[in-house]
Structure formats: structure tokens, C-alpha cells
Amino acid sequence: MDTLWTVLRRHRRAALLAALFLVLAKVASVGVPLVLKRIVDEFTIAEAARNAALAGNPPAIAPLVAVPVFLLIGYSLLRFSSTLFVELRDMSFVRVTLDSISGTAERSLLHLLRVGPAFHASRNSGALLHDVNRGTAAVGFLLGAALFTLLPTLVEIGGVLIVMIAGYSLWFTAIVLGTFGVYAFYTFAMTKRRVEFEARVNATGARAEGSLLDSLLNYEAVKVNVRERHEAQRYAALMGEWSELSVQSQYALSRLHLGQGAIIAAGVAAIMLLAGEYTMQGAMTVGDLVLVNAYVLQICMPLNALGFLFRETRDAMVNIDRLSVLLRNPVEPDEDPPHRALLEGNRPRVAFEDVEFSYEPGRPILQGVSFVIEPGRTTAVVGGSGSGKSTLARLLMRMYEVDGGRILVDDTDIRRIGLPSLRGAIGVVPQDTVLFNDTIAYNIAYGRAGATQADVIEAAKAAQLHELIMSLPQQYDTPVGERGLMLSGGERQRLAIARALLKDPPMLIFDEATSALDTRAERAIQSEIDRIARDRTTLIIAHRLSTIVDADEIIVLDRGRIVERGRHDELLGRRGLYAQLWNLQQQQLDVERTERRLARQPVNVGVVLASVLDGVRGIVDERSIQIFTDIELAQARITGDPSVLSQALWDLTLHALNATPDGGRIEWAITRHEGSARLVLTDGSHSAGELRAPPPGGVPSADPLQLRSVFERHGGRFAIEPPGPGHGTRYVVDLPLRAIDAGGVALPAAKESAPPAARRLGGLRIVAIDDVADVREMLQLTLEHEGAEVVTFEHGFDALEWLSALAPARWPDIVLCDIALGDEDGHDVVRGLRQLEARLGIGLDRRTPAIALTGMAKPEDRLRALMAGFQVHLTKPVQVDELVATIRRLVPAKRVPAPAGDRPQSGQEARTEPSASTGDKR
């Protein structure tokens, strides 16, 4: 940190000018009592002359009138000059003081940013902030005190002593110097004790400020654990300690002030007594008495100023010492040494060679770790909690230095590579993303200096964040809030990914980058991660093993040691720790799938939405927002988990309300769209000035990727349309209509034997083709409950391929097929069925009837289905009795079922559902 004299030398011109004005101001101040003495003496002479005139001896009148007038004018000018020079001093030096304070604060921040992570891990952020603030304020005080208090005080006291020594008895000077000596001794003795109190007050204040900041930063944890009173009591205890110490410090200060006042009063009394005695003896005039009195009062004020300066300087030195301790911590170099530096566009080779590391002595984290990441390849590191996975990433970025071994980048020890070059070549997506309290664009562009708006948008699109951003009223200029808390965890994670993409580095580190996303959301963004990592040297720290199955090499850590390595299939074949972790995660996924499947039931999403709208009524009334609805309940029957759907619609509604200004309007509409129930929410963001801040502790905004995940798990889709003329952002949800309407009768939860009376389709073999898993499952349960043997397919051409492998005699009795099959067309599927029958020479009497079971309900849809080769067109959701009657009408005579070995087992799908191990083969 710069010393006081360094600052003064750097700004010597301004300092000298300010010092000159100070000297002039004090010279004028010392001259004021001298002129006042002359004025009093002149008036005394005039009074004597008047008395003499009354006695018959009149003097000349003109000089008696002219001389005091000029003295009075001079007195006024000296008074004004003193004030003028003080203000000129302030004007000439204010920039120096403020620049020094801001410069000290800037250098303190830079220093703290350059110290290593170990320093920050052991410090309280609130205490650091307290020490920096008080330390920089102390620098400004000392700078002003040296030039504005000490120097003028010395000049003023020196000038007064010169005048008194030159014109009056030495006893006056002796009394003044004696008073100074006693005052200084007493002040020094009492201040020394008070400084001890002040140091304890500052330390306790730093702890209290750190506790306050810690509680505010972790307010969610406080609320979740209902610890508000505990945090308040913890803060109150520290503030109570601070208050008690401050009281003791104030008592010491008051004793100091009382003693100083008594010393000054004794000195003033002694001087005035001596001056009065001399005046009575005629050795001094009345003007002399006034002069001495003015000087005594004038030097008492600087004496008090010196006492204040001494006390406050000791306090300031305590604060500066605390700041200096922080600034003495070693920092990382911020410039590249004259060694080899990484260049953008390279595909570096990274090697860990016998790396040893521990955060604390005797507690090893990594032991003899060696592996290589080949240029442009991806290496994943997995292991249990505390195995040292994330430590590898920190060591590669040189956040910490290895205790043993070395890390090489292109055969160069990273300790020989400049930190700016090393870290500039690495893009990191951390597990916990903390954002700056600025806009979305600023936080994305933080990854690369000079990035354009187009670059930011491209990175946001790659991270699947663009849709959310465009749905916000201020779009890329939307503030993210303190630490990014106005965004969800998944959104913050994708913003970090966008930042890394924008940086475009040759090396990437993903430290559990998708940990804040659920499985569907993770899968949606994993392809982007795979794409950007394709030509880069990539290190992936993974918790979910499904994200690293395609890694070129997988390193398995256990207690800081490598226990396995290889590709995914190789590690599964070894049946070691990796296989155990994989099986555990697969079991967890299976449990989650089962829970979701069991939670699905017939739902009228319109009723769910009505419950949500009733729940937000308080918010709506408070903000005078109008909700318009256009809901067709008959077109809102789907299959799903009502609790999950309710939460998703709740989040989406809150998001729309948050984007709508007070007094605005939103609209919910549910209509039929082809084979789906279409839900459209329109907010009032087109008339909003800015995004409304969320309530404390509430959900800040709906996460579009999480919502998309929810709706896709229900077989639907989710899209966001930007605002247009007369309307705000539109959120469009399509959910597939139920294929079967149970008509109020509960359907079986699992396959079970039905009583003979219920087997209206007993012995029939049925193929059901639908791209929605819930629909296939519902069809299978319903038809099996009626006694049929059911085989389901997700893709129509998979069903045709399966049929072509069977002998015609073993074909199913009937085919149920949706028309909208994702990328396929049900019309083409049934045409393919008829072509296959013709190619195999199957006669008209033996052809398989087909039912178009679809949500496409227009008359032209029915006509087109019949022209394509369907025998019947049924609209979803169809009543069970109607479906059974239609099947029985198209298959009047029961056919003998084919042997079980010629087709998949009854009740199972011919095509397995995609899993994390097989992948989605759609």
C-alpha cells in the first residue's frame, strides 16, 4: 500500500499549492488579533481624547475618524482571506484525497482478487469488506490530517508564539509551552489505553458485519431450517459485545476530553490572570489584553485539534494495519513470464503425473494420480463424494499448487506457464454458478472481453437459454439479481455454459455442469456439451454417469487414488466400482420411472388449471391484474401426474404474472389442436416497463427447460412465442389427449386377470402403435383387461418390420395406429401394411383391419384415413365400450392366437423403451 509521503510526492504540485493556501490562511488568522489590538487601542485613545475634550483640551478630530476605519477594513479583509484560502486549499486538494481513497480501494480489490483460493476459503467476506472500507477511509483521514490539521496547527501555534515572545513577557510563552507539555503527556497516556478498546471494537464490528452478510447471503437456508430467530440472536450477541466495548471506549474518550479540557482551562486562566495583572500595572494596554485573550483562545482550538488528530490517527492506524495485513498476503502473478504460453485454437495434451495434493497436512486428497487427456479428446472423472474429482480441475487451473508430481500441458509444466495464458485457455462450467448483479448479457459476455451482442445471443442459443431470455420484458438487458437469484438453478447453470461457449477455449472443464438439471433437461443440453467438446481437450467431472458414456476415457477415483480406467463398456464388463455406481444410478432411475408411471392417471388439465388460478387469486387481486380464460373442458382430458402438472402450471402462471405490470391482463386458453390439448398462456409483458422483482424466497421465474422436461415426460411439447402487436409472450403447451376415456370407471393399475365376463376381446391379438408412452401403456392395460394380447410399438415402420418377419398366419387380428407419429405419418404406415399384404399374397378375407385412433378429428381427417387404408376412424379420447365394440365388429370371429415364441411376450413392447444404457433409438 502506498505510504502517505508517496501519495504526496505523486501529487506534489497539488500538495504544494494546498500547503501554500494553508500557510496564507493561518498567516491571515494570526494577523486578525494584531489588527484587532490596534483597533481596540485606537478606540481607547479616542475615548481618552473625548474625555480630554470634555475637560477643555480638544485634540484633532480627523485622524481619530480615519485610522479606525482603515483598520476595520483591514480586519474584515483578513477574516475573509482566512476563509478564502481555506476553501482554495480544499478545492486544490480534494481530487488528491478522493483519488487516493479510490486508488487504495481499487488496489485492495485487485490484491484480494489475486490472492489464492486458500486465503478466501479461510476468511469471512463480511469481515474483509469491513476491513477494506475502514482501511481506505483511514487513508483519506491521514492524508487530510497531515496536510489540513497538523501543518496548519503547527503554523498557527508557531506564529502565535513568535508574536508573544517578540512583544510580551516570556512568562506567557512559558505558560503556553507548559500547557502544551502537560496536554501532550496526558493525551498520549490516555489514548494508548483507548486504542486497545478501539482495536477490540473494530475486530468485533468486523465479526458482526461478517455474521450479518453471511445470514443475508444464505437466507434461503435460514428460512428452510426456520432459523430466523437463531440468526438474529447470533447477530445480537455480537452486536451486544460490540456495544459494550464501544461504551468502554466512549468512557475512556470522555475521561480524555475532561482531562484535556481541565488542562486547557488551567492554562487559559493562568495566562489571563497574568495579562490582567500587567494591564492593571500599565505594562499592557487594553488592546494587548484583547490580543493575548484572542491568541489564547486561538491556540486552544488547534491544541484540541492536535488531541483529536492524535486520537483519530491512532484509530486510523489500527484500521490501516488491518488492511495492510490483508495486502501483505502473497498474490498470484497477473502477467505471463517469458515462457511458452498457450495459444487459442490449439488442441493441447494434458498429463497428470503422480500428482499428490492435500488441503490440510495429514489429510491427503490425491495420491499418485496419473492420466493423460489426449488432444481433442474427452476424459471423464467419476467417484464418490470426497474422492478428489473437483480438486483435479482446481489443480489444472492452478487454483492450488500440487504437493508432489506435476501437471503438463503440451509437455510444459503448468508452473512455467503464465496464469493469464493458462486460465485464458480453459473454459469452466462449475457446479455452483454465482452471477454478478448485472444483466444477463453482461454475465454471458463476461467469458470474453469485447464480445458483441451477436456473440452473446449465439452462445445463449447454444446453451438453450435464448427462449427464456426473449420471453423476458427486458430480454438480454434483464438484471439477474444478487448472485443471480432471479434465475433458477438450471438457468444459472446454462448461463455458465453460455459463458464458456462464448470464451471458445481450447480446453474445457465441466465440473458437474448439469447437476442442477433433472434427467430430461440434462439430456436436452448434453448434446450441446458433446458438440462443443468435440474438438477440444475436455475434462468432465461427473456425478451422473449417464452423461459420460461416450467419453474417450473414464477415470474412477476412490479416496484420492485411481482404481479403474477405461471406456464405459469396458468398465461395466469388469464389474468393479464403476459398474456398482452405474447399477445404483440405474436402479434409482428405474424407481423414478416407476414412481412417475404409478402417479399417472386420467386428468382433466382444465380442472387442474382452474385450481391453479384459484390459488393465485390473492396475487391477482393485490396487483389488479385481470385473468381471461377460454377453456374447453371436453378437450382437456389427458393422462398424467396431476401434482406435477399443477406445479408446472403454477410456476408458469407466476412467471406470467411476474412479467405483467400492475393492472395488466393475462389469458389462459385450452383448445383442441390435432391430437393434443393445447394450453396457451399469454402474459402482459408487451406493456411492461421492466421485469417485476420476485417476492423474497419465492420462485423467481419459470425455468423453460425444466418446464419442457415436465411436459415432455407427459408426451407433450413446450414452446415460447415472443410478444407481438397487442399481446405479450405466449407459452404454448401441447399435451396428448387420452386415447381411452374410462367414463368414470377406474382402469387397472397393472396387468391382472379379468373375470370371464369381462373378456370381451378374449384371445384376440392386437398391435397398438403410438409415439406417446402414456397412450401405449393405457391402451395396453385397457385391452389386456378385456382379455386381448397386446403388442405396442412407438414407431410404425418398426411394427411393419416385425410383421414382415412373421408368417401371415401369425399376424395380429387388428392394428390400432395413431396418425401423428412424430416424424412418421400413420397414413404411410397403413399404406405400408396394405403393400406388405399384397406382396405376400394375402387375400382380402385374411387382411388385417386397422383402426385410426387419433386426436385429428376434422371431417377431412376421417376421409383421408379411410382413403389411406384404415377401416375406421376413432377420435381420442374414445370410450372403452365404443373401442371394444368397434374391434369386435371388425373381427367378428375369434382367431387362434399365434405361438408365443413368434412374437414378443404378451403385455410387452416389441421395441424396448430407451434407457440410459441403450440410448434412444427413435
Secondary structure, DSSP 8 states (H G I E B T S, - for coil): ---HHHHHHHTHHHHHHHHHHHHHHHHHHHHHHHHHHHHHHHHHHHHHHHHHHHTT----SHHHHHHHHHHHHHHHHHHHHHHHHHHHHHHHHHHHHHHHHHHHHHHHHHHHHHB-HHHHHTS-HHHHHHHHHHHHHHHHHHHHIIIIIIHHHHHHHHHHHHHHHHHS-HHHHHHHHHHHHHHHHHHHHHHHHHHHHHHHHHHHHHHHHHHHHHHHHTHHHHHHTT-HHHHHHHHHHHHHHHHHHHHHHHHHHHHHHHHHHHHHHHHHHHHHHHHHHHHHHTSS-HHHHHHHHHHHHHHHHHHHHHHHHHHHHHHHHHHHHHHHHHHTS-B---S--SS----TT----EEEEEEEEEEETTEEEEEEEEEEE-TT-EEEEEESTTSSHHHHHHHHTTSS--SEEEEEETTEEGGGS-HHHHHHTEEEE-SS----SSBHHHHHHTTSTT--HHHHHHHHHHTT-HHHHHHSTTGGG-B--GGGTTS-HHHHHHHHHHHHHHH--SEEEEESTTTTS-HHHHHHHHHHHHHHHTTSEEEEE-SSGGGGTT-SEEEEEETTEEEEEE-HHHHHHHTSHHHHHHHHHHHHHHHHHHHHHHH-EEEEHHHHHHHHHHHTHHHHHHHT-EEEEEE-GGG-EEEE-HHHHHHHHHHHHHHHHHHS-TT-EEEEEEEEETTEEEEEEE-SGGG-SS-----TTS--S--HHHHHHHHHHTT-EEEEE--BTTB--EEEEEEEB-SEE-TT----SS-----GGG-TTTT-EEEEE-S-HHHHHHHHHHHHHTT-EEEEESSHHHHHHHHHTS-GGGS-SEEEE-SEETTEEHHHHHHHHHHHHHHTT--GGG---EEEEES--SHHHHHHHHHHT-SEEEESSEEHHHHHHHHHHHS-S------GGGS--TTSBSS----TTT----
